[in-house]
Amino acid sequence: MANNKLAFVMMLDTSGSMDGCIDLVKIDAKAFVRQGRVGDQFAINQFSDNAGWVYPTGSDPRLITITEGLYETQKATGYIEALITHNMTNMGEAIVLGNNILERSDVTAGLRAYVILSDGRHNQGVDPVSVLGNEPPVYIAAIGYVSKSYFDRLVVKNNKSRFYNEPSAHQMMKMFNYIVADANENELILNTLDSYQQGSDYLIKEFTITAGDNCSQLNVVWSNKNYRYTDGYPRGYNVNVILIDPDDNETDIKPDIAEEGYCIYNLENMKPGVWKILIQYSTTESITGTIGAVDFYTDIKTNLILPKSIHADEALKVRVSALKGSDIMNDTRVTAEISTPFLSEEEINDKYAAQIEAIQSEQDSANSSEPTNTYDRLRSEIMQTEGRDIYAKKVSVHQLALSSDGEYVLEKTEGLKSGVTNVTVRIEGVDPKTNIPFTRLRAGSIFIV
């Protein structure tokens, strides 16, 4: 099986501007850490006036390796829960700590990553852009009312770096799958988020193995770590998972790893074609789960190219490449789901000018060194009084057209407003050599100013 263990350093913003969303930071950080698999290595730091280690503890620790039983991720969530917000924002020092700890890691460069949860408002200490190297890539999970002043400069350091505006635990779980796929240029072939409603039911998802000499990994993760894989009857905390082959026959393939909250299948030299994963459950509560599948050795390569930022009066250009070896795949369907704000920053400022002024006056009178972010406070107030989210987004789906240079392209010129826009791309086609269908998934976000 491919050596695909990850080493990641998570950096959590605990400055005063995160006060209104620190609970969400904790939830998202826990969701991401719980995706960690046996053999993965990780560390977590936090930054406000200064940066320091959350887990492992100490002034100069080493990366923690996850062992069977997931004791390490469980302990990490306890430390995350204890975080509090205060004072200024020193993102640069958090990156310096990450650089120092990764220097002593034996994980190869292509399998390292930084994950930053922040609103991007660095205002103290060394410039984070100056201390971030070309490796490893940085994956930014933007939370709160986001500032672009540093984020767009950080992600240009490495072409694998990504910016996500993903303010939910479930999206953090899916983000982990994207990072696994990016490592060593693997391809993500399945990445779903599903609800398991209270009661007895099932779900079926498909993924495609395109070549006979194959190597892939399938991860099933539940939001509640009490749930576990079983090859027997589904009941209580036992969830039955069955792999179904391209001939529509149930197999007796068991996961290579089955721990509390997740199971992993390492699949090698499987029959090419459309496989299915059947999940059967009978629960006393509603939970959620992700299914991620990564193809390691495929010669079908895809890439999503987005601008880091554009002005609202510019066209948003989405570009996707799809290659079989070095050959352009010109009979491929590419669709993009674009999620953009209902209200621009200017519209929020105009519509809620009186409330914003009142919040800022209150903050000034409190004489805080870094007050609670104005727009997060506003968001909370509007949710209570009007039942609406000022950060809400509208979704549209578009098909990309093949251009003369061999890329699939979309130019969206209408409906763009200042703020963060998310783009999720689905690439579907047929392998010209094997005539077997394939699916690839890509995602990213951009700033519109």
N, C-alpha and C positions, 0 to 999 in steps of 0.2 A: 504494500500500500504506500502511496505517496507520503512523504514526510510533510505533513501539512499542519503541524502544530504551530500555534500563534504565540507571539510575545507582544503583549500590549500594555501600554501605560495610559491609564485614565486620569484626566485632570479635571477637577471639579471646582467651579467658580463659587466661592462662598463669600464674596464681597457684599457690601450693603445693597447694591443695585439688584441683587438676586433675592432679596428678602421676601418679595411677593411670590416667588416661584421656587424657593429652596426645597419645598416638599416635593415638587415635580422633579427637581434635580436628583433627589434621593431615590425616588421611584424609578426614574430612568436609569440611574447608575446601577441600581440593584438588578433591574431587568437585563442590562447588558452583561454584568458580571456573572449572573446565573446561566448565561449561555456558554460560559467557559467549559471546556471539555478536559477530560483527564489528559495530562501531558502539556496542556497550554500553560504559559507563564504570564504573570501579570503583576502590576503594582498600581496603587491609586494614590494620587496626591491631591491637595486642595490649595487654593490660592486666594488670599485677600491682600492685606498689607504685605505679607510675605507668603512663601509657599512652604509646605511641609508634608511629610508622608502621613497618609491615613492608614494604609496597610500595604506592605508590612510597616511596622513602626521602627523608630530609630532614626538617627541622623544620616546613616549611609548604608541602607539595607540592600539586599539582593532581591531579584525577582522571585516571586513565589511560584512554585510548580504545583498545579492542581493534581491531587491524588484521588484514587478511588474512594468513594464516599463523599466527595466534594466538600470536605471539611473547610478547605481554604476559602471557597466562595461564600460559604455560610458565615464564616467568621468576618469576612470583608463586609458583608451586608450589615453586621452589627456596628462596625465602625462608621459606615456611611450614615446610619440612622442618627448617630450622635452629633453630626455636623451642625454648626450654627453660622449665621451670617454676621459680618461686621466689616466696617471700614472700606479701604480702597481696594484696587484690583491690580495684582502683580502677576500677570499671565506669563511674562518672560521668565521669571524665576521658576515657575512650574515646569516650563520646557527645559530649563537648565537641569533640574532634578531628573527629568526623563532622560536627557542625554547621558547623564552620569550613570544611571542604573542600567541603561541599555549597553553601555560600553563593556559591561562585564557579562553580557548574555551570550550564550553559545548558539542561539537561534539565528539562522541565516537572515541576511538583510531583507530578502523578499518576503519574509514572514513576520516582520515587525510592523507595529502601527501605534500611532498616538490617537487617543480619542479625547476630545475636549468638549465638555458641557459648559456653556457659558452664553452670555448675551453679547460678548465681544467688546466690552467697555474697559479695556486696559488703560490705566492711568497712573501707574507707579512702577518704578524700577526699570530694568533693562527692556529695550524694545523686543517683543517676542519674535518679530520677523528676523531680527539680526542674529538670534541664537538658534533658530530652527534651521537645520541643515537640509540637504536634498533628500536624505533618508533619516527616518522612515517617513512614509506618507502620513498625513494628518487627516483624521475624519472628525469633522466638527458637527456636533449636534447642538444647533442653536435653540436656546430656550429664552422665552421672555421677549421683550421688545428689542429687536436685534440691531446692533451697530455693525456696519460693514467695514469700518475703518481699518481693522486688522485682519478680519477673516479672509477677505478676498486676496490679500497679500500673502497670507500663510499658505493657501491652497495651491498657489502657482509654483511652489518650490518642488513639487513632485507631481507627475502626471497621473498618479493613482490617487492623490489627495482628493477628498470630496467634502462638499458642504451640504448638510442636510438640515432642513427645518422640520424636525421630527419631535414634536413635544408630547409623545406618549410612550408608555412602557412597551407596547406591542411593536411600535415602529423601531424602537431600540433593538428588540429581538431580531427584527428583519435586517436591521443595519449590520448586525454581527454576521449574518449570512453573506451580505455584500462584501464585507471585509475578507471573509474566507475565500470568496470567489476571486477577489482582486489579487490575492497572494499568488505570486508566481504566474500571473495571467491565466488563472483558471476561469471557467465559464459557469455562471449561475444558471441552472436550467429549471429550477423550481424554487419559489419563495412565496409561500402563502401564509396568511394569518386567518385563523378560523375560530369560530365560537362553538364551544361544546355546551349546548343548552341543557339545563337541568332535565334529567330523565334518561331514557334509553334511546339511543339513536346511533347513526354512523355517518361518515363522510368518506368520499373517494377522491383522490387527486391523481393526476397523470404526470409522468415525466418520461423523457425519451433517451434511450441509449442508442447512439448513432453508429458505432463501429464495433467490430468484433474484438479488437484489441483495446479494451476499455478499462478505465479505472475511475470510479466515482464514489461519492460519499453522500449518504442521506441522513439528515438530522431531524429528529422529531423532538420538540421541546414544549413542555407545558408550563403555563404561567404559575401554577402551584406545584412546588417541588414534592408535595406528598403523592402526586400521581406518578405511576410507574407502568412500564411495559409489562404485558403478560402474553404468553402464547395460549392461555386458557380462556375461560369465560370472562367477559368484561363485567365487573361489578365493583362498586365502591371506588377505591383509589387505583384499581387495576384496569388499564386500558389495553385492549387487544389490538395489535398491529399486524397486518398481513400484507406481504408483497405478492402481487399478481403479475405473472409473466405475459409477454406479448401474445401468447396463445390463449389468454384469458383463463389460465389455470392458477389456482392458489399454490404458492410454494411453501416449503418448510424452512425458508431462510430466516435465521434468527439474527438479531442485532449483535454486533461484536461487543458493544458496551451498552449496558442497561443500568442506569443509575436513577436515583431519586430525581424526578422531574424531566428526564430526557433519555433517549436511546439513539445510538449511532450504528448505521449499517455501512461497512466498507465493502464495496461491490467491485469485483474484478472479473474481467472476461465473461460478462453476462451476455445473454442473447440480445442482439440488437433489436430495437423496436420500441413500441409504446408500452411502458410498464405502468402499473397502478399501485397505489398504496391505499389500503382499506383500514380505517380506524373505527373501531366499535367501542362504545362506552355506555355506561349506565351510572350516572352521577347524581348526587343529591344537591349539587350546586352548579352554577354556570361558571365555566373556566374558558380560557383561550389557549391556543397553541400555534406554533409555527412549524412549518415543514420546509426545510431547505435542502436542495440537492445541488451538488457541485460536480462538474465534469473536469477531471484533471488533465487528461492527455489528448483532448480533442484537437483536431486540426481545423475546426470551424471556430474562427475568432471574430469577436464583435467588439465594438467600442462606441461609446456615447461621448460626443464632443459638444460641450456647452460653453458659452461665454461666461466669464466670472461675474460680470455685471454689465448692464446696459441701461440706457435712459428710457423712460416710459414712452417717448415718442419714436424710439427705434423699433425695428422688427426683431423679434426673438427668433434666432436661427438655431434650430436643432439639427445636428448632423450625426449620422450613424454609419459606421462601416461594418460590412459583413464579408469575411473572406474565407474561402476554402483553400488552405495553404496560402499561396500568393495570388490566387484567382478571385476576382470579384464575383460575388453571388448576386446575380441580377434578376433573380426570380424569387424575391423574398418579400414578405409582407411585414412592414414595420409600422407600428402604431405608437403614438405618444399620448399619455394622459398628463395634461397640464393643469396644475392646481395653483391658482393665483388669487390674491386678496380681493374680497368684495370691496373693501374700503382702502384707498390709498392713505399714505401718511398725511398728505395734505387734507384729505377729506376728514380724517379723524381729528386733526387739529382744528378745522373749521367747525365741524359738527359739535364737538365737545369742548370748545374753547373755554367756556365758563368753568366746567368741572376741572379742566387741566390747571387753570389759574388758581383755583381753590386748593388743589392738591399741592401745587408748588409753593403757595403761601404757607401752608401748614408745614411743609418740609423746611422752609426757610426759618420759620419760628422755632422749629425743633433744633436748629443749628447742628444737624448731623454731619459728620465728616464725609459720608457718602450716603445720601438718603435713599430710601426705597424708590425703585424706578417708577417714575411718574405714570408711564403707560401701563405698567402691570397693575398699579393701584386703580387706574381708570378702568382697565379691563374688568377687574373684580367688581367695581361699583356698577358698571353697566350690566354685567351679568345679573346682579342682584335686582336692579331697578327695572331693566328692560328685557331681561331674559335673552340677550343676544351677545355674541362674542365679537369684539371688534377685530380679532385676529382671524375670523372665519374666512374660508376660501371657497371659490367656485371651481368646478372641475369641468374640463372639456376634453374630448378625445379626437385625435387627428391621425390621418394616415400620411406617412412620409412618401415622397416621390423619389425615384431613382434619378440622379443628376448625371450629366455628361461625364463627370470625373469619377463616377462609380460610387458615390456616397448617396445615402438616403437622406433627404433634406426636407425640412419644414420651416417656413417662415410665417410666424404668427404676428400680425400687425394690429389686431384689435383686442380690446378687453384687458390690456396690460396696465397694471397700476403699481405704483411704487410700493416696495416691500419685498418679501421673499416669495419666489415662485418655485414650485417643485415640479420636476419632470420625471416621469417613469416611462420607460420604453420597453416594449415587447417586440421581439424579433422572431418571426416564424417562417420556416421554409422547409425545403427538402434537400437532404444531402445528395448532391448529384452523382456521387460514387455508389452509395448504398441504396438510394431511393427511400431512405427512412426520414420521416419528419423530424424537425428539431425546433426547440424553443430556447431563446436566450432572454435574460432580463437585465436591464441596466437602470440606474436612477441617479439623480443629482439635483442640486438646487442652484439658483442664481439670485443675485440682487438686482432689483429694478429701482432705479433712482430718479 
